[in-house]
């Protein structure tokens, strides 16, 4: 039965005790806004994967003025003062960046120190990881992946090669320092760079005094929360097609960005997950390199980029822009078991005479329903488009679906028809309250 949601207040009753917010494209879909809205009705907000390569921008109205918050590591649910936030074992965390974010929030009047926990199994990013990231990208030359240079990939490499250092290791600091020294010495020799090992050790010794009480077994904590009947909202980072297994490899991130990441990155069993909400822009964007079949490289693409303020919250890099690609989103629906869609930035398309939707791929004359694993094949797919009339009316003040212009409603209904999943949330502006429930 299709989900029907009238407002944020009833969302928890409709969506269930444990939900996951999934990006359906190549990240930057606007997950943070829905997380922020739904966090009002959930007890714990937990992040399952990624690192400070993610970026959520939240705009709230305080005292009649807009206040902007940018998150890289912390779940955006921390804006609600009675909510607990959790960083799961699936993340890699650069501690100085995390402390900077906590400090910046405190300066803006939000103190998270007593309601923020980090998994003792989460891996730590060190400054030498960032240096390795930079060197590796430089060595790739024209084949750069386009990483954020924040050490994410090298930290995950250490994790998989079984020489990573975890938050729990900080509790036995002498052993921690020995492991750090050994790894740093190896990489300095391997990559030929200088690094102040003792300074790095001291940075983390000082940090431990601040975060010691935050480091816990978050799997046990979430299990207890669940058994108490409390509600848990989970989120990943990036989008489905940056998933290390299912994305457009090698132009991907280093973690699991589908709903499977809830189990691996938080220790929440799959049978406890009730609902997966997919976040999709009303068009498509991508940061960095990699195939992008519906990309607009003309003035129209530049117009969408400017109007949609398509620049990374973490790096400031411009995002490539293109038409909505239904094959990309349908793949995400299959991979994560998505049951509801939040369509974001519909307002950005206002003013266009016509709008195209990528409805189908053809490869060598045959229709394909999944993104090919071969990038060579993906780069040569032919996109079949359906063109629809645009609208000129301002939609940012619309509170209900019926208040949208007729052509905007037709566009949303067409996307819903193509995706086969209800579009229950429609973003019509950047502010928290600029959301239509359908």
N, C-alpha and C positions, 0 to 999 in steps of 0.2 A: 504494500500500500504506500502511495506517495506520502512523504513527510509534509505536514502543513504547520508552519510556524507563524504565529501572529505577532509576537514581540519577543524581546530578550527575556522577559520575566518567565515565560512559559517554556523557554528553550530547554532547560534542564529536564523537565518532565517529558518532553518529546524526544530528546536526543539520548538520554540514558545516563548511567552513572559514570561511565568512562568513554570519552570521545577523543578523537584525533583530528587535528587540523593539518591537511596535506596540501602542499603546493602541487598543481597539476601540470605546470609548464616547465620553464627553466629557472624557476625561482623569481623572487621580487614580485610575486603576485599580490601582495598586500595581506599576508596572513596575520600580521600583528594587530590590525584593526579589529578583526573578528575575535581574535584571542582576547583582546582588551574588553570587547563588549560582553562576550560570554563568560569571562572571568568573574563578572559580578555574581553569577549564579553557581560557580564551582568553588570548592573548598581549597583544592590544590591545583597548581598549574605546573606541569613538569615538562622539561625539554629532553628529547631523546637522543639527538645526534648533532654533529657539526661542531663549530667553534665560533670564534669571533669573526668568521667570514660571513656570518649572517647579518642582516640589518632590518630592523623593524622601526618604522617611524609612526608615532602616534600623536595626533593633534587633539587636544581636549580644550574645552572652554572653561576658563576659571575666572570668575568675576567679570564676565563679559569680554575677556581677552583670550586669544588663542595661545596655548602653551604647547610647545613641541618637545617631545621626548624621543630620543634615538637610542635603540637598544641593539647590542651586538651579541651579548651572551645571555643576559638575564631574560627570562620570559616577561613579556610586556604586562602580564597580569599583576606584576608588583605594584602597579599604579593604584591598585585597590588595597587599602591599608590592612584589611583583615584576612588577606589571602597569603597562603604559604607557597613559595616557589622552590622548585627542585631542579638541580642540574644532574642528569642521569649519568650512568656509567658509560654510555655511548659517546659522550663528548670528549673533546680534547680542549684543554683550557689553559690560556696564558694568564697566569695569576695577576701580574701587574695590570693587565687590561681589565680583568674582572674587578680589581680593587678600584681602578679609576672610574669604572661605571657605577659602582656602589657609592663612591664619593660624590660623583656628579649628581646622582639621584638625591643624595642627602642634602646637597646644596640647593636643590629644587624643592626641598621639603618632604622628601620621601625616604624614610629610614627602613632598610630591609634587613638589618643585621640580626634581628631576632626571629625572622620568618623566611630564612633562605638557607637551604641545605645543598651540599655537594656530595655526590657519591664518592665513597672511599675507593671505588674502582675506576673512576674517571681518570684519564691520562693527562699529564701535564705537558704543555708546550713550553719549551725553553727558548731563550733568545738565539741559541745556536740553530734551532729548527728554522727560525726566520731567515737566518743567513744561508742555510742550506737551500731553502725554498728559492731565494733570490738567485743563487748560483745555478741551480738546476734549470730555472727558467731561462737564464742567459745562455746556457749551453745548448738549449733546444733551438735557438735561433728562430727561423721562420716557423718552426713547429711548436711554438709556445702554446701552452694550454690556456693561459690567461688567469693564473691563480691570483689570489689577493695578497700573496707574499707574506702571509701571517703565520707561516709554519704549520699549517693544518696537515698538508700531505705528509711532510717528513715526520710529524708526530704520530700520525696513523701508521706510517711505515715502521716506526719503532715498536708500536703496539703489535703489529702483525708479526714482526720478526722477533718478538718476545724479549725485547730489551727496553721497553717503555718503562717510564716511572710514573706511579699513580699517586693520587692524593693520600691514600692510606700509608704510603711509604714515608710521608712527612712525619708520621707519628713516631717513627724510629729514625731520628734525624741523622745519626752518624752513618747508618746504612744508606739513607737517602743521599747524603753528601758523597759517599763512596761511589754509588751508582752514577750520580751526575758527573763526577770527575772522570770516571772511566769512559762514559759516553762522549763527553766533550773532547777529551784527548784523542779519541778515535776519529771523530769528525774533523777536528782541526788538522790532523795528519792527512785524512782522506781527501778533504776539499781545499786544504792549503789556506786557511784563514786564521787570524789571531782572535783569541777570545779570553776574557778575564773570568776564569772559572771561580775564583774565590769570591768575586763580586756577585756572581750568579748564586752561589751558595748563600751568601749573606742576605741577598734579596729575599730568598725563600725562608730563611730563618726568621727574618723580621715579619714576613707575611704570615707565618704560622701562628704568631701571637694574636693576629687579627681573625684568622679563619679557623682555628683549631676546633672550636665548638660547632662550626658549620659542617665539618666533615663527618658523615655518618654512613651507615649502610642504608642507602635510600630504597633499595628493593624491599628490605624488611619494613621500612617506614611506610612505603606505599601499600604494602600488603596489609598492614594494620589499619591504615586509613580506609582501604577498601572494605575490610571486614567490619569496620565501624559504620558502614553505610554512607560514608562521605563521598562526594563527587570529585572526579579527577579529570581535568582537561589536559591533554597531552599535545605536544607540537614537536615537529622536527625542525629542519632548516632547509633552505634552498627548495628545489622543486623535483618532481618525479623524474624528469629527464636529465637530472644531474646525479641520479642514484648510481653508486659505484657498480652495481650489477646490471641494472635495467636501463641506465641512461645512455646518452650518446658517447660512449667510451671511445677514446680516452678524455674527451672534453667533458669531464664530470667532476664531482666532488669526491671525497674519500670516505663517505659514510652512507648509511642506508636512509634514504629520504622517503620511502614508501611507508605504509602503515606497519609493515613488518619491523620497522625500526622501533616501534613501541615495545615489542617483546625483547629484542636484542639490546636496545639502548636504555630501557628502564626496568626490565625484569617483570613487566606486567604480562601475564599469560594472554595469548590471543583470544581465548574464549571469554575474557573479561571486557573486551572492547565492544561497545555497543554500536557506535556510529562513527563514520568517517566523513568529514566535510571537506570537499575539495575546493580550493581557492583558485579561481581562474580570472585573469584580466579579460576585459571585453575585447581586447586585442592581444597580441603576443609580443613579449620582449625576451631578449637574451643578452647577457653580459659575457664578454670574452669571445674566444674563438669557438668554432664548431658549426655544423650545418644548421641552416635556418630557412626551410623551404618557403615560408610566406613572408620573408623579410622584404621591407620596402626600403630601397636604397636611394630613393628620390626625395623631392621636396616634401611629399606627403609623409614619408617616414620621419623626416626632420621635424615636421609640424607636430606629429604625435609625440615625438621625443620632448619637444619644448613644452607643449601644452600639458602633457602628463608628468612633467618634471622627472623624466626618466634618467636619473643619475643615482648611482649606488649610495645607499645610506652609510655603508661601511667604507667604501673606497672613493666615492665620487665619480667613478667611471661612467661614461655615457652608456646607456643601454640601446642595443639595436632594436628596432621596432618593426612590426609587421601585422598583417591581418590575423584574425582569430583562426587558429588551426584546430579543427574539431578532431582530427586523427590523433594529435598530440594529447588532447584532453581525454578522449575516449580510452586511449592506452592507459592513462593514469587511473581512470575509473576502474578498469579491470585489475590493475596491479595493486591498488589499495582497497578495493571493495567500497568505493565511494558511494554514498547513498543520498547526498545532498550537495548542492553547489552554491558557493558564494561568488557571484559575478562582481568584480571590482572595476572601478574607474569607467563606468558606463558614460559618465559625464564628459570624458575626454573626447568621445566621438561626436559630441554635439557640434553642429555647424557644417558637417560634411554633406555633400549632395547625395553621395551614395557610399555604401559600405560593402566590402566583400568578406565572405566567409570561405575559408578553405574547407571543403566538404569531403574531399576524397583524394587519395594518392593513386597514381598509376606508375608502375615500374615496368619498363619494357612492354608497355601496352596492356599490362594486367593490373587489375585493381588489387591493392594490398591494404590490409586493415591494421597492420602493426608497423612500427618503425623498424627498418632493417638493422641488423647488427653491424653490417658493413657500412662504413661511412661513405665509401665510394658509391654504393647503391643509394644511400640516403641523399647524397648530394645531387643525384640525377633523377630523383622522383619528380613527376609532373603533378602539380597541384591543380585539381579542378575546383573552380570557385562558383559560388552563387552570389549574385549581386542584389543588394536590397536598398531601398530608398532611405536616405538619412533624415535627420530632423534638425531644426534650427532653434527650437525652444530651449530655454534654460531649464535643466531638470534638477538642479542642486537643492531646490526647496521641496521637491516631491516627497511626500510621506507615505504614499501608498502606490501600489502598482497602477491603479486606475488613473492616478494623477500624471503618469508619464504620457508624452506625446504618442499618438497612435503608431508612428513608425518605430519608436523606441520599444514599444510593447511587442511589435511584430518581430523586431530583431531578437529580443530576449526569448520570445516563444519559439523562434526558429532554432536558436541555440539549444533550447530545452529539448526540442524535437530531435535534433541531430545527436545529442548526447544521451538521450534516454534516461536522464536523471533530473529530478526537479531542481530548479534554481530557486532556492528559498530566501536567499539574501542578495540584495542588489546595492552595491555601493554607488552613490551619486555625488560624492565629494570626499574631501580628506578628513573632515571632522568625525568624531565618534558618533554623533547623532545623525549623520547623513547616510542612513542605511534604510532601505525598504525591505520589509518582511513580506514574502509572497507565499 
